[in-house]
Amino acid sequence: MWLGSDPKVSLTVGEDLVVTLSRKSRKDMKVTVDYDRPVPAPIQKGHPLGKLVVTAPDVPPTEVKLVAGADIQRMDTLGRVATLAGYLVWGGRR
């Protein structure tokens, strides 16, 4: 979370996800998360943040929305100033 009161937010699927695969396809299954970052605060629970993509051989890709699992407030002014100063000095590597 960019400039959020909490540095992370849990993600959950926006709807039930069911994928039926053969045993053979299961070992080559891939699950990926696609989202734009950094995610700016504030965020409300249920706000869409990206998508979850499930792919496997011989099965069409399945996508479902990923949403925020909690509310994240914006950092207070002093915290934002300190974070931005640190970013300018260290380039975000702390």
C-alpha positions in Angstrom: 0.0 0.0 0.0 1.5 3.3 -1.1 1.2 5.8 1.7 -1.3 3.6 3.6 -1.7 3.2 7.4 -0.8 -0.5 6.8 1.9 -1.5 4.3 -0.1 -4.5 3.0 -3.7 -5.3 2.3 -5.2 -8.8 2.0 -6.7 -9.8 -1.3 -9.6 -12.1 -1.9 -11.6 -13.2 -4.9 -14.7 -11.1 -5.7 -16.7 -14.2 -6.5 -16.5 -18.0 -6.1 -13.9 -19.6 -8.3 -14.2 -23.2 -9.5 -11.8 -24.8 -12.0 -12.2 -28.5 -12.9 -9.0 -30.1 -14.2 -7.8 -33.6 -15.1 -5.0 -35.0 -12.9 -2.7 -34.7 -15.9 -3.4 -31.0 -16.3 -3.2 -30.2 -12.6 0.6 -30.6 -12.4 1.1 -27.9 -15.1 -1.5 -25.5 -13.7 -0.4 -22.0 -13.1 -2.0 -19.4 -10.9 -0.9 -15.8 -11.4 -1.9 -12.4 -9.9 -2.1 -9.4 -12.2 -2.4 -5.9 -10.7 -1.0 -2.4 -11.1 1.3 -1.2 -8.4 1.9 0.6 -6.3 -1.6 0.5 -4.9 -2.4 4.0 -3.5 -4.2 4.4 -0.2 -7.0 4.8 0.9 -8.7 1.5 -0.1 -12.1 0.3 0.9 -12.9 -3.4 1.5 -14.2 -4.9 -1.7 -12.5 -2.4 -4.0 -11.2 -4.2 -7.2 -7.3 -4.3 -7.3 -6.5 -6.8 -10.0 -7.3 -10.3 -11.2 -6.3 -13.9 -10.5 -5.7 -16.0 -13.6 -5.7 -19.8 -13.6 -4.2 -21.6 -16.7 -3.6 -25.2 -17.5 -3.0 -27.3 -20.6 -6.2 -28.1 -22.6 -8.3 -25.8 -20.4 -9.4 -22.2 -21.3 -7.9 -19.6 -18.9 -10.1 -18.7 -15.9 -10.1 -15.2 -14.5 -11.7 -13.7 -11.4 -11.4 -10.2 -9.9 -9.2 -9.7 -6.8 -10.6 -7.3 -4.3 -9.3 -5.7 -1.1 -10.1 -7.8 2.0 -9.9 -4.9 4.4 -10.1 -1.1 4.6 -6.8 0.7 4.6 -6.7 4.4 5.6 -4.2 6.9 4.3 -1.1 7.5 6.3 -1.1 10.7 8.5 0.7 13.7 7.2 4.0 13.2 9.1 4.1 9.6 7.9 3.6 10.6 4.3 6.3 13.2 4.5 8.8 10.7 6.1 7.9 8.0 3.5 8.3 10.4 0.6 11.6 11.7 2.0 12.9 8.1 2.4 11.8 7.3 -1.2 13.7 10.3 -2.5 16.9 9.5 -0.5 17.0 5.7 -0.8 14.8 5.2 -3.9 12.3 3.0 -2.1 14.8 0.4 -1.0 14.7 0.2 2.7 
